[in-house]
């Protein structure tokens, strides 16, 4: 339930009849999810129709696969680079016709490009940003001169905040 997961959860929560559960193992991020008003995932809540995965880990992807039901979809938002992700595609994966769909932020599927051109997507984002509550996801401000230390913390796995802004 980092920044990408929080953005997706907040956006998805705006759709009617939607139940959001945050699957997070880190206690700090669990608290941040609760502070945002989201319930934590419990396997007894499953099955779901759709799961968005953004942890960049095979274990997280497996949790998402296991959380969706018959013909459920897992939208994979993670970037793995050259890393591998081990998942078990036995069990219910084939039997229940589950799908893993790769997300690519720079492209839309061809069947949506005619209606969702760059201009419309940009305007939608600008409209959403009129709601100041999105600023709540920027949870820490760091002086620009302290940026090298921040980046060192991030490389070491600092998960204490959702999003940092740099003050110039």
C-alpha positions as CSV (number, residue, x, y, z in Angstrom):
1,X,0.0,0.0,0.0
2,X,2.7,2.4,-1.1
3,X,2.1,5.4,-3.3
4,X,0.9,3.6,-6.4
5,X,-1.3,1.3,-4.4
6,X,-2.7,4.2,-2.5
7,X,-3.4,6.2,-5.7
8,X,-5.2,3.2,-7.3
9,X,-7.2,2.4,-4.1
10,X,-8.3,6.0,-3.7
11,X,-9.3,6.2,-7.4
12,X,-11.1,2.8,-7.3
13,X,-13.0,3.8,-4.2
14,X,-14.8,6.5,-6.1
15,X,-16.7,3.9,-8.1
16,X,-20.0,2.8,-6.6
17,X,-20.4,-0.6,-5.0
18,X,-16.6,-1.0,-4.7
19,X,-15.0,-2.7,-1.8
20,X,-11.3,-1.9,-1.3
21,X,-9.0,-4.0,0.8
22,X,-5.3,-3.2,1.2
23,X,-3.0,-6.2,1.2
24,X,0.1,-5.0,3.1
25,X,2.6,-6.8,5.2
26,X,4.5,-3.8,6.6
27,X,3.0,-2.5,9.9
28,X,3.8,1.1,9.0
29,X,2.1,0.9,5.7
30,X,-0.8,-1.0,7.3
31,X,-1.3,2.0,9.5
32,X,-1.1,4.4,6.6
33,X,-3.7,2.3,4.8
34,X,-6.0,2.5,7.8
35,X,-5.4,6.3,8.1
36,X,-6.6,6.6,4.5
37,X,-9.8,4.8,5.4
38,X,-9.1,1.4,3.9
39,X,-9.6,-2.0,5.5
40,X,-6.8,-4.5,5.4
41,X,-7.1,-7.6,3.3
42,X,-8.1,-10.9,5.0
43,X,-8.2,-14.0,2.9
44,X,-11.7,-14.7,4.2
45,X,-12.8,-11.5,2.3
46,X,-12.1,-13.2,-1.0
47,X,-13.0,-13.8,-3.7
48,X,-12.7,-10.5,-5.5
49,X,-13.5,-9.6,-9.1
50,X,-10.3,-7.6,-9.6
51,X,-7.0,-7.2,-7.7
52,X,-4.5,-4.5,-8.5
53,X,-0.9,-5.5,-7.6
54,X,1.9,-3.0,-7.1
55,X,4.4,-4.5,-4.5
56,X,6.9,-5.7,-7.1
57,X,7.1,-9.1,-5.3
58,X,6.2,-12.6,-6.4
59,X,4.6,-13.1,-3.0
60,X,2.4,-10.0,-3.5
61,X,1.4,-11.1,-7.0
62,X,0.5,-14.6,-5.6
63,X,-1.7,-13.0,-3.0
64,X,-3.5,-11.0,-5.7
65,X,-3.9,-14.2,-7.8
66,X,-5.3,-16.1,-4.8
67,X,-7.7,-13.2,-3.9
68,X,-9.6,-13.2,-7.2
69,X,-12.4,-15.6,-7.9
70,X,-13.6,-17.3,-11.1
71,X,-12.5,-15.4,-14.2
72,X,-11.0,-12.7,-11.8
73,X,-8.5,-10.3,-13.1
74,X,-5.2,-9.3,-11.6
75,X,-3.9,-6.0,-12.9
76,X,-0.1,-6.0,-12.5
77,X,1.2,-2.5,-11.9
78,X,4.7,-3.4,-10.7
79,X,7.9,-2.9,-12.5
80,X,10.3,-5.8,-12.1
81,X,13.1,-4.7,-14.3
82,X,15.3,-7.7,-14.7
83,X,14.1,-9.4,-11.5
84,X,12.0,-12.6,-11.7
85,X,8.7,-13.2,-9.8
86,X,7.8,-16.7,-8.8
87,X,4.1,-17.5,-8.7
88,X,2.1,-20.7,-8.6
89,X,-0.1,-21.0,-11.6
90,X,-1.5,-24.4,-10.6
91,X,-4.4,-24.8,-8.2
92,X,-7.2,-22.4,-9.0
93,X,-5.4,-20.3,-11.6
94,X,-6.3,-22.3,-14.7
95,X,-9.3,-24.1,-13.2
96,X,-10.9,-20.7,-12.5
97,X,-9.7,-19.0,-15.7
98,X,-8.0,-16.2,-13.8
99,X,-6.2,-13.5,-15.8
100,X,-3.0,-11.5,-15.1
101,X,-3.1,-8.3,-17.1
102,X,0.0,-6.2,-17.5
103,X,-0.4,-2.4,-17.1
104,X,1.7,0.0,-19.1
105,X,1.2,3.6,-18.2
106,X,2.4,5.1,-21.4
107,X,0.0,3.2,-23.7
108,X,-3.7,2.4,-23.7
109,X,-5.2,-0.6,-25.4
110,X,-6.0,0.1,-29.0
111,X,-9.7,-0.2,-28.5
112,X,-9.6,2.7,-26.0
113,X,-7.2,5.0,-27.7
114,X,-9.8,6.7,-29.9
115,X,-11.9,7.9,-26.9
116,X,-9.0,8.3,-24.4
117,X,-6.5,10.4,-26.2
118,X,-3.7,12.2,-24.5
119,X,-5.7,15.4,-24.1
120,X,-8.7,13.7,-22.5
121,X,-6.4,11.7,-20.1
122,X,-4.5,14.8,-19.1
123,X,-7.8,16.7,-18.5
124,X,-9.1,13.9,-16.4
125,X,-6.1,14.0,-14.2
126,X,-6.3,17.8,-13.8
127,X,-10.0,17.5,-12.9
128,X,-9.1,14.9,-10.3
129,X,-6.4,17.1,-8.8
130,X,-9.0,19.8,-8.0
131,X,-9.7,17.6,-5.0
132,X,-7.1,18.6,-2.4
133,X,-7.5,15.3,-0.6
134,X,-5.0,13.8,-3.1
135,X,-2.4,15.9,-1.4
136,X,-2.7,13.7,1.7
137,X,-0.6,11.1,-0.2
138,X,2.4,13.4,-0.1
139,X,3.3,12.6,3.5
140,X,6.7,14.1,3.9
141,X,8.6,17.2,2.7
142,X,12.4,17.2,2.5
143,X,14.7,20.1,1.7
144,X,16.4,19.8,-1.7
145,X,19.8,19.8,-0.1
146,X,18.8,16.7,1.9
147,X,17.7,14.8,-1.2
148,X,20.9,12.6,-1.4
149,X,20.2,11.4,2.2
150,X,16.5,10.7,1.3
151,X,17.5,8.7,-1.8
152,X,19.9,6.7,0.4
153,X,17.1,6.0,2.8
154,X,14.8,4.9,-0.1
155,X,17.4,2.6,-1.5
156,X,17.7,1.0,2.0
157,X,14.0,0.3,1.9
158,X,12.5,3.2,3.9
159,X,8.8,2.6,3.8
160,X,7.8,5.2,6.5
161,X,6.0,7.5,4.1
162,X,3.9,7.3,1.0
163,X,5.2,10.2,-1.0
164,X,7.9,12.7,-0.5
165,X,8.1,16.2,-2.0
166,X,11.3,18.2,-2.3
167,X,11.3,21.8,-1.0
168,X,13.5,24.1,-3.1
